[in-house]
């Protein structure tokens, strides 16, 4: 798989043993149609009919970053996606306004660059939310503060972010001076799939162009009224980096509603709170009225910032709610599937 590793960031965890020419990676997805990258180039693709029939949710269809097996690559028409290889990571969020729908941002991701503008005031709660989403996905997060040349003192942002992110690397970046470019290039390896996350106008497309060493992604001018960049990315797209590895650009998002398999996924972004809970007298401490509660003690002494604790509680409740909704959705889909099968069997005359 040396060619695939160099070209498409193949990882050995995929354990693919079939024909190499039939293996492809999804680079774009729009309204049920896909563009896939193979060893020989790009192709337009659609999923097989059985995938439509068997799918229980959006998770059962290909997404940007997926490795797929094609039925045939010699046709001049759309190639057929026959199988999706198991994902080793998946970044997803709950669709705004729809309590049980999921939006897959990208799959098979190894590293996530959370991009924020150094020109704007630091938002600790937004950082915690992004970090929670990344740790939940199985990828490794990095914080990138862009537009460093426009900030009064970007190192203030870096120091404050480091105190919140607890071990997550923080990189200061400027497209004007190329400050931080070498640091970003060093962290991307040939088998890395990197995703950029962040609000509109923080400079994600500009950063991608710098890593690609050419103007591939469209960038917008800065608005005069608030000095923020204009939103330019409209869909997710996987791009091949010149030195190996791939990078996925994503549209800016105003909000990020968490979507999780379970509620126990805050340890990565709240390692300090997890460490404190280990010192509570009771293993099932609710951190409310029990004696010997390390959380209560830390809050009273100021060791644990109250706003950080409240953010932890809020995200914990949100994850628990998302997990309940997801289980209800899967149960409903399974019930619907068996109902359809029963109706089919009733029509069959034996």
N, C-alpha and C positions, 0 to 999 in steps of 0.2 A: 504493500500500500504506500510505497514511498512517493509515487507521483501524486496520489490523492492527498497524502499528508502535506506535501509541499503546496499543492494547488488549492485544496479545500479544507485544510485543517482536520483531516481525519484523525481520530483517536482510537487507540487499541481497544478501549472499553466497548466499542461498538461490536466487536467480534464478528464482523461480516465475513462469511466464507464462500459466498456465491461468486458469480462472474463479475469482474471488476468493471467491465464495460456497462453493466446494467445498474451500477450504483451511481446515485446522483444526489445533489443537495439542493433544497428549495431556496432560491434567492429572492423571489418575490411571490406574493399571493394577493390576488385581487378578484373578489366576487366569484370564488370557486375555480378560478383558473390560475395556473402556476407557471412560473419560469424556473427551470431546473438547470443546474450546471453539472456537466459530466466531464469526463476526461477529454472529450473531443469538442466541447463547446456547450453553448446554451441551447435549450429546446423548450417549446411550449408544451404544457402537460395538463392532463385532467386525471381525476381519480377513477378507478374502476367502479362499475355500478354496484357491486357487492359492498363496497365501502360505504356508499350512501345508505344502503339497506341496513347494514349492521351498526352504523354509528349511533351512539347513545347521546353524545354531546359534541361540542366543538373540539374537544380534546382528541377526538377520534379521526380528525381530518389533518392533513399536512399543514405546517406552519413554517414561516421563515426560519431557517436553521436546521430543519429536519433532514435526516438522511433517509432516502427512499430507494426502493428497488423498482426498476422499470420493467415493463413486460417486454418491450422491444425498442430498439433505438435506430432501426433501419427505416422506419416509416417516414414519409414526408409530411404526414399529418401530425396531430397532437400525439405525443407519447402517452402511454397509460401508466399511471402510478399504481403498482400492484401491491406494495407493502410499505409501511412506515417502520423503520427500525426503532427499537426501544430508546427512549430519550434518557440521557443521563442528567439532564437538568431542564427546567422549563420556567421561564419568567411569565407570570400571568397576573391579571388584575380583574377585579369585578367590574363589569360594564356599568358605567354611571347611569343611575336611574333604573336599572334592571337588576333586581335583587339576586337572580339565580343564573345570570348569563356570565360567561367567562370570555375574556379576550386574551389570546395568547400573544405576547409581545415577541418572544423569540425562544427557540429551543436549542439544546445542546450547547449551552453557553458556558464558557470557563471563567471569564472575567467581565465585570461590568464597570464602566466609567460613569460615575454619577457626576454630571457636569452642572456647575452652578457659577453664576457671575460674581466675581470678586468685587464688582462695582456696586452690588446691591447689599443691603443689610443681611447678615447671616440669619438663617431660619433654622434653629436647632430641631424643631419638631418635624420639619420637612426632611432633614437629614435622617432622623430616626426612622421615619416612615419608609424612605427609600432603602435604607440599610436592612430593615426588617424584610422587605420584599426580596432583596437580593439574597440574603442569608437563607430565606425560605426556599428560594429557587435551586440552591445547590451550587451557585456560582460564587466567585470571590469579588467583593466590592473594592473600588478605589474612588476616592473623592478628588475631583479636578475642579479647581477654581480658575475660570477663564477670564479674559479681559484684564489681566493683572496690570497691564500698562495704564489702564484707566482708573485703577483703584488708588486711594490715598496710601494705604499700607496693607497689601494683600497678606503679609505675614501675620497680621492680627486675625484674619479669617482662618489661616492655617492653624494657628495655635488654638483658637477656640474650637475649631472642628476636630482637632486631635483629642481635645479633652472630652468631646462627645462620642467620637467614633471608636475610641479605645482600641488602638492598634491597627485600624484601617489606614493604609498609606494615603497621604494627602499631597497632591501635586499642584503647584502653581503654574499656570499656563498663559502665554500671551502669543497671539498670532502675529502681532507687530514686531516683537523682539525675538520670537521663537524660544523664549524662556520656558523650560520644562519639556521641550520637544524630545530631547535625548532621553529623558527619564521615561516618557511615554513609550518611545520606541523600544527601550530596553525591556519593558515589562511584557511586551507582546512576543510570544514564541510561535514557531511555525505551526504548532497544533492548537493554538488558541483561537477561540471564537469570542470576540469582544463585542459587547453591546454598549451603546451610548444611551443614557437616560437623562432626562432633565426637562425643564420647562421650555416653552418656545422662546427663541431669541437669546439663548445663553451662549450660542456659538458652537453647537454640536457639528453642524455641517462644515464650518470653517476648520474645526479640529480634524475632521475626517479628511478634508482636502490636504491638510498639512501632512497627515500620516500617509496619504496616497502619493504625495509629491506632485499632485496635479489637481486642476479645478474640475473635479467630477461632480460634486454636489453643489447645487445652486445655493447661493447665499444672498441674504437680503441686506439692505442698507440699514443704518441705525436711525430710529425715529427721533425727530428733533424734540418732541414733547417730553419723553421720559428716558431718552438715550438707550432704549432697549432695541435689540435686533428684531427684525421682522421674521415671522414664521415662514419657513420655506419648504421643509420636508413634509410631504403629504402621505407617504406610505413607508412601510418597513422594507428595507432592501439590504441584502448581503453583498458586500464588496470584498474583492480579493486584494490583500495588501502586497506591495512589491517585494518585501523581504520575507514573506510567508505569514500565515495566519489570515483570518478574515475578520471583518468588522461589520456590524449591523447598525445602521442609522434608524432612529425611530422618530415619529412626529412628537412635538412637544405636547405635554399633557398638563392640564390645569389641576387635575386631582388624581390621586392614586388610591383607589379603594382596594384593600388587601383581599387576596384570595388564597386560601391555604388548605392543605390537607387536614391539618389539625391546629389546635390553639397553642401548642407547645413549640413555638418557633421564634422566640424572642431572645434566646440566649446569646446569639451572635451580636446583635446590636445593643443589648443591655447586659453585657457581661458583668458589670459592676453590681447590678441588682441580683443577678443569678448567684454571684459569689456571696452576697449578703444573706440570701435566703438559706444558704447552706449552714449558717450559724444560728438559725432560729431553733428554739428549744424543741419545737414540735415539727415533725416532718410534713404534716398537713396544715401548717400554720396559714391562716387566711390574711395575716398581717393587719388585723383590725383591733382585736381586744385581747389576744392571747398574751400571757406573760412570757418573757424571754424572747420577744420578737425582735430580731436584728434590724428589720426594716423600720419598725417604729422608733427604735433607738437612733438609727442613722438619720431619720427625718427630723427628730427632735434636736439633734446636735448640729444639724446642717451638713453632715457628711454626705447625705443624699439630698440633692436639690429637689424641692417639692414639685416644681414644674416637670422635671424629668420623671419623677414617680407617677405623676398624673398622666403623662404621655404614655408610660408603660402600661398603666391600667387601661387606658383608652384603647390602645392597640391590641391588648390582650382580649378585651371584650369584642373588638371588631373581628379578630381572627376566630374567636369562638363562634361568633354569629355566622361568619362566612363558612366555617366548617359545618355547622348545622344546616345551613342552606344548601350546601353542596351535597350533603348526604341525602337530604330530602329530594333534591333534583335527580340524583342517581337512582333513588328508590322509585321515583315516578317514571323515569325512563325505562327501568327494568320491568315495571308493572305494565307499561304500555306495550313493550316488546312481547311479553308473554300473552297479552290479550290479543295482539295481532296474530300470533302463532296459533292460538286456540281457534280463532275465527277461520284461519286457513284450513286447519285440520277438520273443522266441521263441514267444510265445503267438499272435502275429498271423499269420494265414494270408494270404499274398500271392497 
